[in-house]
Amino acid sequence: MAENRARSIVREYVEAGLWAVALTFVLRAFVIQAFRIPSESMVPTLLKGDFLFVNKFEFGPKIPFTHIRLPGIRPPHRGDVIVFQYPRNPHQDFIKRCIATGGQTIEVHNKLVVVDGDTLNEPYAIRSDPNTLPGGYNPRDNFGPFTLPAGELFMMGDNRDNSNDSRFWGPVKMDLVKGRAMFIYFSTDGSSVLDAFWKIRFDRLFRPIR
């Protein structure tokens, strides 16, 4: 009797564990995923050491191990902060801001971004280098015009003079998009796990990403 009871308890724990693993897989694959900021390319919006959640459902999640994307609530818009697979190395994730979408024409003139003839007002962007590089030498400050094909996004870091983005390697196909960054759930400027707690940036916790 006691042996049967013990087996029943073990079975219940195993079943609960399997359900937990399955639920975690479904949530991570189709709904939400955690992401850590590894660089300073999105300063001041995101800092190195920020940990955030990415909404994978909004743009339509991809079925794991396939190129099939399920219908989403809406397509990406200009201004969305998006996590995507780096086009030159799909095993590496990048996070940048969407500046233009399919069918739009983008240019950069002396660091100012122009989309479809309109100069963008970008309060989120910083330009730390006072020097302007000519377009023939470097696309950082002078680029385009370039019209995006349908289903592609032009992505740029908010730290404009220190970002490896679409100015250098081209647009991002929707097939590489993972989701929209939602909010910061943890942030630390600690250089190691041991001092991470003492360097928590409490003012950044649960901050929405805009």
N, C-alpha and C positions, 0 to 999 in steps of 0.2 A: 504493500500500500504506500509506504513512505517512498519506495523506489519509483513508483509510478508518478507520485506527486513531484518528485525531484525532476523526472524527465519532462513532465508537463511544464514546470517552471523554466527549465532550460529551453524548451521549444518556444515558449512565449518570448523569452529574451532574444532568441535567434530571429524569430519572426519580426519582432519590434526593430531589431537592428537592420534587417533586410529592408523593411519598409522605410526606415530612416535614410538608408543609403539610396534607395530608389527615389525618394522625395528630393534628396539633395541633388541627385543627378538631373532630375526634371527641372528643378528650380534653376540650377546653374546653366543648363542647356537652353532653356526656353524663356526664362523670366528675368533673372537677376544674376549678376556676377560681380565679384570684388576685384578691384584693380588698385595697384600702388603706383604713385607717381615717381618715376625713376630719375627725372631730369628737371631742368629749370626752363624748358621751352614754353611752358604755359604760365609762367610768372607774368602778372601778379594774381591771376585767377586761381591757379593751382601751384602749390609749392612742393618741392622735393620732400618726400616723407608724408605727403597726404595719402590717405587710404579712402577710396570712394566706392560707391555702388553704381553699377551700370545697368540701365533698363534695356534688356534685350527684346522685350515684348513689343515695345512701341513701334519700332521700324519693321517688325516681323522677324522672328527668330529663324535661324537656319537649322534644319534637321542635322544632327551630328553625323559626321563622316560622309556628308553629301553636299551638293551645291544647291539643294532645294531650299528656298526661303518661303516660309509660311506668310500669309497676309498679315500686315501690321495695321496699326491704328492710323498712322500717317507716315509720309515720307520725311526724310531729313529736310530741315529748313536752314536758311542762312542764320548763323548765330549759335546753332546747336554745338555743344561740345561733345565730340564723338570719339569712341574707342574703335579702332579698326586694325586690321592686319596690315603691316607694312608691305606695300606692293613688291619691294625688292627682296623681302624675306617674310613670307606669310606666317612663319613660326614666331615672329616678333610682333607684339602689340604696340601701337602708337596711340596717342591721344592728342587731338588738335581741334580747332574750331572750324566749322564749315563756313566758308566765305562765299561760295557760289555753287549752284547746282546745274544739272544738265540743261543745255540750251542757252545759258547765260554766258556773256563775254566778260572776262576779267583782265584787268591791266594793273600794273603797279608803276606809278610815276613818282620818282623821288620819295619813295617810302609810302606814299599815299595810295590806298587801294581804290580802284574804280571798277564798278560792276555795271554793265549796260549803260555806260556813260555817266553814272552818278558816283561821285566821291563818297565813300562810306564814312559815317561818323562812328568811330570805334573807341569809346571810352575805356574799353577793357584792354587795349593794346598799349605796349610800351616800346619805345625805340631808344635804346641806350647809346648807340654809336652815332655821334654827330656827323660823321662822314657819310657821304652818299656815293655808292659804287655805280659806275656806268653799266648799262644793261649788257653791252657786249662782253664785259669782263665778268660780271657776276649777276645772277637774276634776283639777288636779295632785295635790291632797292628799285630796280627797273626791270619790268617783265611784261611780255605780251605785246599786243592783245592776243588772247587765246579764248576760243569758244569751246565750252565743254560739251562733249557728246552726251546724248541721253543716258541717264543711269549712272552718271559719274559726278563726283564731288571734288571741289577744290578746297584743300585743307591747309590752314596756316596756324602756327603757334602764336599765342598772344605776345610772347617775348620775341618780337619780330626780328631783331638783329641777332638772335641766338636760337634759331629754330631750324631744324632740318625738316622741310615740309614740301608741299606741292610745287613750290617755286623751283625746286631742285630736281624732283623726280616725277612730277606730273600728277594728274588727278587720281582719285581713288574710286574704283568700281564698287557699286553697291554690294557685290558679292563678298567684298572684304569687310564690310561694316559689321561690327558686333553690337553696338548699341549706344544710347545717349547717357552721358554721365549725369547722375541725379544729385547726390549730395555726399559730403565728406563725413565719414563715420568715425575716423580716427586720424590724428596728425601728430607727428613728432619730428623734431630736428635732431634726434639722437643718432649718433654715428654707429651705434651697435645695439644689439638686443638688450644688453645689460643695463644701459642707461636710458633706454627708450621711455620708461615710465616717467623719469625725472625731467624729460624734455618734451612732455606732452604740450601741444599748443591748444589749450582748452578753448580759446576764442574761435577756433576753426571747427570744432566738433559740431556735426549735424548742420553745417552750412550748405545751403542749396547752391548748385553750380549754375551760373548764368553767363 
